[in-house]
């Protein structure tokens, strides 16, 4: 009589784990500010106003969304070594939905670092250097040479070399600051986001939803321990599915790996994290726009 009960409990636990792997997280509302001076997109955060208003508590990430008359600016910052490696190794996509909907199906996005499914240069490198892959050498920022822009073209998903310009005028950088925080910066021209808008009028009536999707790490990924005691090698399994839709949507990945809680500073690493924040664009220095109600 006890065996079926235990199996049922395990099945319910697994289903709950899988469902939570792609549940969107929304941080508490905070202020949205008008950017009086254009921000320099260089992977540094010294020209951003602190503290950052939004957080992703599960990933120990702080972030901000702001705008001026020309650009939407996005900043992410994390000091946590495990989260840094999850972003670098697993991949991240930042989405912007100009309808204010918390959905990537009609959004545009920046994919960098690319995940293992879409990072062609990474796959080529692993095939050319099998010993590197066999020895499970940790992935670094220097290994990430390509970024992708989703949803800007109906016919293709263009890839560009990191650091090179693109026709959309989007700028993006990922680097460490002097305090050891991993800093992600991006600027997106408002004329690209709202192609039918009259650029001579204010964008302040528009709301945008910013989505941050961080992919889960594979079971064999090397990540630092939370207490600084060297690399942790994950043991677990998972299955992923999905494809790019008409708006360049990214498929959901579901992981069943371990490293969830536990001692020694270990934490959950395998599940994908999705976070959405809806904000109303700022009108000018004298005004502070309200956040859209959820």
N, C-alpha and C positions, 0 to 999 in steps of 0.2 A: 504493500500500500504506500510505502514511503517513496519508492522509486519514481512512480509517475508524478508525484507531487514535486520532487526535486527537479525532474525534467521540465515540468511546467514553469517552475520558478525561474530556471535557467533560461528558458525560451522567452519569457516575459522580460527578463533582464536584458537579454540580447536585443530584443526588439526595441526596448526603450533606449538602449545605447545607440542603436543605429539611427533611430528617429531623431535623437538629440544631436547627431553628428552634423545635420544640415539645418538645424533650427536657427532662424535669424535672431541675432541679439541686437537690441537697441539700447544705446546708452541714455542716461537721463538728459533731459533738455538743458542746454546751456546757452550763453550769449553768442550771437553772431556779429562780427565786427566788420566795419568798412576798412579796407586797406588803403591808407592814405598815400603810401609809397609802394611801387611795384616790388615784389619779393624777388630775390635772386635765387634761382633754382640751381643749387650747387651741392646738395647733400649735406648742408649745414643748417642749423636752426637759430643762429644768433640774431636774425632779423625778424623772428616770430615773437608774438606776444605770449608770455607765460603767465599763469599756468594754462595748458591746453584744456579746452572746455569739455572734451568728450573722452571717454575711456572704454576699452574693451577689457573688462576685468579678468576674463578667463585667459587672456593672452598677455596681460600686463602691458598693454599698449595705451598710450595717450595720443589723441589726434585732434586736428583742428580743420575747419573749413571756413574760408573767408573769400572775399572778392573785392575787386575794384571795378572801374568802368570798363575794363578790357578783358580781365581774366578771372577764372575761378581757380583758387589755390587750395591745395590739400597737403597736409603734413601729418606724418605718422612718426612716432618715436617710441622706442622700447630699449630698456637697459637690460632686460632679462636675457641671459645667454641662450637658453633653450628656445625662446620665442625668436630670437635672431636667427638661429640655425633653422628653425621651422620655416621661416620666410625664405631664407637663402636656398635651402635644399628643396623644400616642398613647392615653393612658388606662391605668387600672390597676384591677384587681379583687383584693380580699383575701378569700380563702375560708377557712372553718372547717368541717372535717369532724369531727363529734363521735364518729365511729366509729374515728378514728385512721387512716383510709384516705387515701392520697394521690390523691384523686379528687374532682373538683368535681361529679360526677353526683349525689351525695347530700349535698352540702354547702350551707351558706348563705354568702352573700357580700355584700360592700359594693362597689359599683361607683362609684368616684370617683378621679380624673376619668373621666367616661364616654368611651368611644372614639367615633370619628366615626360609626359605624353606629348608636349608641344615644343620642347626644347630640342630642336634638331641638331644643333651644334653640340649639345651635351651627349646625345646618342652617338654622333659620329666620333666624338672624342673617346667615348667608352669603347667603341668598336676598334678604334685605332690603337688604344692603349689598354688592352684587356687586363694587364697586371695592375693598373691603377684601380680598375673596378673590382678586381679580385681582392685587393688589399683594403678595399672599402675606405679609400682616402676621403676625408670630409670635403664636401663641395665648398668653395669659397666664392666671394663676389667676382674674383678674377675669372672664374669659370663661366660666368653668365654674360654672354656676348650679344644676346639678341633680346629684343622686346617686340611685342605685338600690339596692334591697335585693333580692337574689336568694334564692329558696328558702324564704322565710318564709311565703309564701302559695302554695297550689297553683293558685289561679285566676288570678293576675296577678303582674306584676313592678312593684311600686309605685315611683314616682319622687317625690322630695321636693326642695324647694328647699334648697340648701346652707345650713347654719346653723339650719334649722328642726328641731323635734323630730319624732320618728316614734313610732308606737304600740309598737314593739318596745323602745324605750328605749335604742337604740344611739346612741352619740356618736362623731363622727369629725371631725377637723380636718386641714387641710393648709396649711402656712405655712412661712415662712423664719424661722430663729432669728437671733440677733445675729451669729453667725459665718458667715452666708450658706449654711447647710445647709438643704436642703428637708426638713421634718419632717412625717411622717404619723403621726397618733395615732388610735387607735380603742379604744373599750371596748364590750364586748358582755355583757349580763347573763347570768349562768350559768343563771338560771331560763328564759330564752328559748332558750338553746342546748340545755338538758336539761329539756324540759318535763315528763318523767315521773319526774324525780328528786325525792326527798324533800329539800326545801331545808333541813331541820333537820339533815341528815347531811352529812358531808364529800363534796366532789366529787373528792377526791384519787385515787380508784380509776380515774378516767376519763382517757383519753388523747385528745388532739385533734391533728389535722393542720392546720397553717396553710399555705395556699397563697398565693403572691404571683405574680400574672399581670400582666406589663407588656407592653402591646401594642407592636408595631413601628410606627415612623413611616412615613407615606406618602412616596413618592419626592420630592415637591416641598417637604418640610418644611424650614423654616429652623431651624438649630441653631447654637450657638456653636462655634467651633473650640476644640480642646483647648488651644491656646496663646494663646487670647484674641484671635485676629486677626480677629474679625468673624464674620458668619454664614457657614455652610456650606450650600449648596443641594444636596441629594441628587439623584442621577440614577440611576434604576433602575426596576424593575417588580415586580409581585407579584400574587398572587391569594389571596383569602381565602374560607373557607367555614365554615359552622357555624350552629347554631341553639340556642335554649334548650330543654333537656330538662325532664323532670318535676321535677328538682331545681334547675332554674335554671342548668344548665351552660352555660358560654360556649364557643362554637365556636372551633376552632383556626384561626389565620391563618398562612399560609405566605408568606414574602417571599423574593424573589430580587434585592433591591436591592443596590447596591454600598455604598460607605463601609465596607468591611471592612478594617481595618488601614490601611496606607498612611502617607504622610508628613503632616507638618503637624498631628499630633495627631488625625487623623481616626480614627473607630472605627465599628464595626458598629452600625447604628441600626434596621434595618428588621425584624429578626426578633422575634417574640414571645419573651419569657422567662418560664419557669415554674419556680418554686421551691417545694418542700414541706419543711416541718420538722414532725416528730412529737414532741410533748412530753407528759409526764404532769403533770396539774395538781398544784400544790403543796398540801400539807396544812396548813402553818402555819409560823410563824417558826422553830421549832426544827428543822424537817425540811427536807431538800433532796432532792426526788424524782429518781429516775433517768430518763434518756431511754429511750424505747422503742427496742428494737433494730431496725435496718433489715434 
